[in-house]
Amino acid sequence: MSTPNPDPPLRTTHSRQRSRSPSPVPSAPIPSTPGHLATRLSEAYHEALNHVLRVNSFANFASCFPTPAARKSEVLRSVWRQISDRIEERAKAEFEDILRERDVVRGLNELEKLVGEAKGRKQKGGEGELPVAPHTLDPQSLYLAHLSPYLHQVQQELQAKLGETQAQNEQLAKGIESQREEVERLVGGLEAVMSDLEGANTVMGKAVEEGQIKREILDVDGEL
């Protein structure tokens, strides 16, 4: 009587183990060009910067310096233009430095990729498929999964800072508008004073003319 060969059951067991633990699929590389989130962040920042530059118009700037604006308008306009260009240039340069030093574009692209993958897994899970087991993921995907909360926090902080900047810009615009109204009230008061002085000069001129006529009449009477 021959002894049964145990090898086939062992090969079947190993085959089942391999089917339960498939090899991890290499993840796609993270693009270095700005994605949707990075592009939206850049657009929001530039919109806020343009709002600041619009608020700092030459009319608002000149209202703070009425005397130079009246006497040396072109010189004041040149100063305003240099200041505005310097603000825009420095703000854009600092924003690009932050993006480069913090590797924000790559981080946001990774966050966008993770969100897309999570949505895809959720949709597949809703159709009855099992979610991906953590041990089947490659190291980069696991690293990005742990990094996702930090990137989400960074995005919220950037959005909060943008909101704070916009609020400060609105407050600055209100302050400039209040100063402009104050300047207009002062100019109106000066115009009223000038009008009163012109009226007084007219009255005094008439009085002087009448006095001169009276002296001439008296001189004629004296000669007669």
CORPE-V188076 format. One record per backbone hydrogen bond with DSSP energy under -0.5 kcal/mol. NH is the residue of the N-H (numbers start at 0). CO is the residue of the C=O. If there is no record, write none. Layout:
# CORPE-V188076
NH	CO
NH	CO
This chain:
# CORPE-V188076
5	3
9	5
10	6
11	7
12	8
13	9
14	10
15	11
16	12
17	13
18	14
19	15
20	16
30	28
38	34
39	35
40	36
41	37
42	38
43	39
44	40
45	41
46	42
47	43
48	44
49	45
50	46
51	47
52	48
53	49
54	50
55	51
56	53
56	54
60	56
61	57
62	58
63	59
63	60
64	61
68	64
69	65
70	66
71	67
75	71
76	72
77	73
78	74
79	75
80	76
81	77
82	78
83	79
84	80
85	81
86	82
87	83
88	84
89	85
90	86
91	87
92	88
93	89
94	90
95	91
96	92
97	93
98	94
99	95
100	96
101	97
103	98
106	102
107	103
108	104
109	105
110	106
111	107
112	108
113	109
114	110
115	111
116	112
117	113
118	114
119	115
120	116
121	117
122	118
123	119
124	120
125	121
126	122
126	123
127	124
128	123
135	132
136	133
141	137
142	138
143	139
144	140
145	141
146	142
147	143
150	146
151	147
152	148
153	149
154	150
155	151
156	152
157	153
158	154
159	155
160	156
161	157
162	158
163	159
164	160
165	161
166	162
167	163
168	164
169	165
170	166
171	167
172	168
173	169
174	170
175	171
176	172
177	173
178	174
179	175
180	176
181	177
182	178
183	179
184	180
185	181
186	182
187	183
188	184
189	185
190	186
191	187
192	188
193	189
194	190
195	191
196	192
197	193
198	194
199	195
200	196
201	197
202	198
203	199
204	200
205	201
206	202
207	203
208	204
209	205
210	206
211	207
212	208
213	209
214	210
215	211
216	212
217	213
218	214
219	215
220	216
221	217
222	218
223	219
